[in-house]
Amino acid sequence: MLLTVLRMYGTWYRTLVPALALAQGGTPIRAAWDALPALAGERAQPFARDWLVHDVDRPAGIFRGGHPGEVLLDNGLVRLTLRLEPDAALVGYEDLMERETILRSVRPEALVTLDGVEYPLGGLQGQVEHAYLLPEWIEALTADPKAFRCVALRTGKIRERFAWKRARWSEDRPWPPPGVELQLDFVPPQGPHAGVTITVHRELYDGLPLSAKWFTIANGTNRAVRLDSYVSELLAAVEFESDVERPKGWETPAIHVETDYSFGGFRPESAEQGVRWIPDPLYESQVNYQRLTPNLLRVAPPVGPGLILASGERYESLRTWQLVFDSTERERQGLARRRMYRTIAPWCTENPILMHVRSAEPQAVRLAIDQCAELGFEMVIMTFGSGFDIESEDPAYIRQIKELCDYGRSKGVDLGGYSLLASRRISDEHDVIDPATGETGQARFGNSPCLESAWGQDYFRKLYAFIEATGLAVLEHDGSYPGDVCASTKHPGHQGLDDSQWRQFRRIAEFYRWCRAGGVYLNVPDWYFLNGSSKTGMGYRETNWSLPRERQIVLGRQNLFDGTWSKTPSMGWMFVPLTEYHGGGAAATLEPLSEHLEAYGAHLANNFGAGAQACYRGPRLYDTPATRNMVKRWVDFYRAHRAILDSDVIHLRRADGRDLDALLHVNPRLDERALLVVYNPTSAPLRRELEVPLYYAGLDDAALVAREEGEPQRIALDRRWTTSLEVEVPAGAMSWWVFGAP
């Protein structure tokens, strides 16, 4: 049975079986270790330049360490050290950029509870001092007799988590991302779970200080096994700060930790479900008298998963990514996070220019498609309230939508529509049941269907069928699953409370991954990027679009400035109320468009200048030739400079309505190394000297700069890679400057 399960690993099987044979014969897994290359010479040296500016010439690798049974994962920026004997454990975690250690104490690779029994995976015991870890101490550490023990290792390249069909413009990013994967197999001590194999996976990526970790369980027994709960990561990290008393707020270690088990927010900080920094009960010598310093990373689902694994069944845990920061500077940390998303979710760099059409009637949709094609827009979404019904199974309606999709495709315009999932009531039978009250109506958004009720399963069946039948290219999925648990024992897709969250999450994540494999673009107001979504809200208050037009303009630039600290410009949508939205009347809206060209143009300049796309909601994009020409001018600007505008943002000055505000786009790998956009919110022209930092553009002592489409001029940079640029911006306008290498 075990070998049958292992054959599911494909090419990995060929390297696993010899190692297992050695282990079962009483021989240590030294043969697999001996086959690893040594880390030596220049390859062993840290990368000496800035990885955010220069290509890293140290690809990730898995190496044989200096100690027997020691394995190193190294990419020149971080190094993870594991010992395989007397059992597998992480014994070193180095920040090579800052020459600092991250790990202070050895812990198990994971904790897994099967049928009520908690098992560590590997780990070493006997460390007395947990504030730091000396190499000589490791020799005295012992294996835990109760733990699953490591019996095999394999190495390989990073594999794609799911397929990505590249159906539209995006950054030229490789998928899967380059890097290496280490797999360690663990088997239990003799007892009721003999035959269960748990594989711990670790990935290390090329070119950035990023690693990933998860595990898979293969039930090789002849009976069902219950996976009650687990902790997939326990990292005893060096504390960021020491405080004798209890502060009002703790600073945690300088590592960004994120999982693919995220939902219920526009940012990881609000959407992340599994990551917790908690006090370490073993760390008795810490400075805090109450021993409350949060420096133990614990990653686990908050509920369950409470799954029954049948004989031969496999389970894959949530995945955790760890990005090591080399600075406390906000901008640099943001650049690192944005590089991470571009690497592990490159579909987030798709950034189509889109329109929200208010009516799904064929005539209205065709008008929207025609105007979009004429102006250079690339996508039409039949928005909320339009009458679009993705749940319809009416053959005539499906034919109608297919004809519209085909028409849009013939014009180079993707067509899609809106569907609401959560925050609506279906019935007592199908809605989530609150475990405290036993009733419906207590979900995060009040009422919400359970995705594993009969209604929920049928809803997703209808979505798969509708998309396949019509060729729908876009789904705006509102009220995405926010994490509601369900205490029902009558829903067909989950047994009860313990498995309700995991099964609902898997239902929607698998659907999003299917969409990604089919090239369906996903607008989702939630943090589902690591499961296939391409865009979420940039971050704004919806009712602000009912404020007077002039206030919307300044607020919009503030939203763009704030939203791009951790998001790339392509990851967040904005909004433009061509018609009334949340009230506000004539003072808030742009229709008739020709009567409000200045405000309409300001919205376009805001969004295209930031490299972000907005939902232009209305029946049309232009009403007169003058309106058409104005919209076309801004679309042409964006498309001409698309690569640099979609690149990273350096935040220069936030909008306050009183003086110039500015953003700088940078990319050292393009011919256009930087693009500066400067806005004047006042009623008079303004001239200023701006300090323009060009370090992250990869420019050294000089640059070429051109105002808009003018002739480039050579300028000098100071020792801080900065130039002082005199800018003049007309009243209420935006101007831009392009920088290149001399």
Steps between C-alpha positions, in 0.01 A plus 500: 500500500778745593684450172174543309443834671859607439471429127253792495803726540607422143869567434561550873435127548823399327714682757285406797499120477880450535507731801208318662667166441810623677295628792299179533819295491633683804742719304480878550379706206860591433491387137256775405702750700828387339352569157449869577762749375714680755453873559847635439703775336337814364160326509520494879544877523203730559380702203682829538268739315145623554254230391226760446712673234734236355437149370620246755761267349455237774215267397338316785650160571496209743843404628687262724611676818826462686352269762384146410128510433491880474300648209519863388248696294681810374439774242760757604241701695378251762625161613299229675692221675337168589641199682368158402659306787400395762182645346407779261486854637575855394816600689597816312325787323735775385429842353806522273412854394547639850724217630251427778348182638123458512468170688568481875351163595431160338138387461317218317434540129126486574244370750224273371205363699362171365204332668554711811876428528746786440826408327801722441668465161869465573656761722782470752481514879735611775573867425533671838534867399243622247627856449764384254635181346868404485621246242669285764171462687339332201724193537347423839136531394294182478204376300151494647389134527134606458564682172453400140856433386661614173580205272560652156588817313455612141591813309366663188388821335200702616181371338198709409229504766238515225484594134504859375370567150648829380203649323593870515790740554707437811858532615735247345523289815587128497244253628577300699750735657863384495633342815541168680285270710611267779272218612546310826289192572399415857349177632351444846630289784342155512138533601154569365621732221767278347457538125437875507772698323531877544720692260633844596567721197732800504559733207766765452461752218756649266580867539313599816517408871187286482428144607182293524391203709207257517439129551302220339352195671462164324278254683662166418306312763205272424258717699379858527705748703368824647718811460377703796736796484857599427767766536692515172773736620662569837788744464675624813633828360724761654280769651480840333482684831539428870274669752506438873141611543207434271492757218181626338608335176781256420735517203532150353807355318585658165345225289187531290305176541204420278302189413263401223234456769396864487153651473285772650704813419663724240848458654688203652502677835120467515449190283769265630345215698783270600793716609556589865801632688460370855706487823744210522443298820850347478678837489551558871795741474318766297500857630123528543412401856166351400669311213260647245744593222331386174792334323368151432342474156205261499320423174180297519140510376289674766239222478553130431545387231323203662520280188453127458770367265396175338752226433721617211386863529740794506473841664699817434534760776490875460821649359708753687736750340767678702658816356801624696530878515845658484377839621242662724437770240137497387571553131763227484277253680220588258727444200593159638138399550403616153788296352368200691152534348641545151695176555249264664179649351615650167143511366461804727703691239213465252351848498227537237331836444140433592150645496199419718194512276178552696270296277537142377254559216669400171470848345660664804779242516579535130520878537741460790712251305510728195607803702759297692649363180513847345673656801736216590316359802544126529220370719128547564337373820122482523493646848279459806145606430546448126270198482781258414422153642784250503278251684258475206463165326264633234646385163380816324669726759821298482500536119446875537798541734717278280420718200598811699823334617581403142422853384728648762777257411471599134565860610788411734289561811447242776145475633401389847251554775422534866383240750422541870579205725514594868290768674172368365238270649398176336303314770530346844581173327796631300645794697790464745396404853655689789651253753409723797132550416426213264331749268569683175556875469823519702749477213766763439270684260182414687362229274711276282452166328718206600712407200465133591121506528306352213439855375870586524611194307239569235605866478854403405375236257307775323804731488725235346234414242416862412863602449573195286185546289537874438876558494461765770846655547450695823331434833446770759426285804360717778449388857759228452521237773609696811566205732162429655483175696187290492366277776251316279529121493258469208693672221633241253847653463616508863445285806467774760669804648861375502533441126261774385753779449763291325253337261331829409837660439615213281177524301561862402878471468471210256250700296731802484791277399286350226421852377870587498582189297233600249611862465195641681589832663390530865397822670448398863456744791707274726858372533487195271811586295686184600209291372463667161332839546654792310356811662327628813397844616781751529344612827231769516169578667222435251282787619782746427406473133182689587702802614545806276721435200791719611528311829490164326809599300723573801364205698561273203870591487528444874346154451748421222795623704398297805395185312829456312721465807444124497308446173636537151297755295338210313372331818250767605199639317367852540157639416363779280125581533403601149143489629368549853635253755391491866319829448662841477292624208631716219791636708651151530449355152669547164203459269444685275868422434557787259397748770758371749808439288737647758384266778481200267851571375626534857367152584672358192826678586482374859458137407709467187774712658516256792491199267169389654173414331161625612147372459354766268134440584239630260327443169777651284858627503441806283213709369665755266814512284668723759432245775621218279826681420565576865449135608707373208788730596528345846456144375774558243727642771455189713544254215813680376663476844323190629804301612644774719160618631421145613839480672575578863405830659727719710286726717617862483221720637144413602217718369371764742333742257743778600813436292648267241475127566701239315573132429806349335483173305831310481633191325875446445428233237321728250624760255265743671662468841266739681189709439415789731139620523431832673153638577399858570171511695493879528341768281837655402806361319776385737876483453711299744839334542434130554749252638462192275661182645615277214686229692232234439497592131853357479648833392842594631665838446291637211168460321306622200173677580222619269189692590207312351578452129784755489867453423708329772762696688796361694499567875740409779414296808654566839658240730152402622391415141270802515450793269346839566246561225316825434139420421215724393144367490197694373206563731293187568717289269745211493839505330754220461870447439669188360851393609740270319864396505740743329 
